[in-house]
Amino acid sequence: MYVSDEWREDKSRNPVYGWQRLYIIESKPEEYRKPKRIEKAEPDAPIAPVEIQTVEITGEIVNVRTQPKSSSAKIATVSKGQRLILVAVAPNGWFQAELLDGTIGYITSNPKFAKIA
């Protein structure tokens, strides 16, 4: 067993620096170890743009609801030709969409009333 007890100067750019005591217990002497090379971290890769999908309102007037079901409370109405940002598609097929004012609600996915544009 190999024991190393040494002091090294901390040359980092931290506001607090000084000396560090290194006390290492190893099964092999240092001359048998291969040094590990520390690579400089690569900068984060740029984020690829994502195509925003929209929902086009095809019905004359369509209700926007709090939940993905026709019995839930109505929070707004939208008119034919309006486009909303598609946030998600609920498991039952309703569209979760964001209105122009930032409100998020659900609209039916029935093609008579709305479709993904």
C-alpha positions, 0 to 999 in steps of 0.5 A: 500500500502506498501513502502520499502526504503532501501539500500543494498550492491552490492556484485556482482563481477562487476568491479564497485560495491557499494551500491544500493538504493531500493525503492519498492512500492507494494500492499502487505507487504513483509511478504505476498510475496513468495520469487522467487528462482533463479536457476543457468542457465544450460550450453547450450546443446551440438549441435547434429551433422547433417548429411551432404548431398552430390550431386553426379555428374552423367553426363559426364560434368555438368555446375554450374550456378549462378541461378537455371535456365539453362539460367543463367551464368555458373560459373564452370563445374564439372565432373562425379563422383565428390561429392559436398556438398548439401546446399539447394534444390531450389523450382524448384528442382535445387540443390544449392551446394558448390564446393571444392573451396567454390564456391556456385552455382546451378546444375540441379537435372535431374538424368541424370546429378546429384543425392543426394548421 
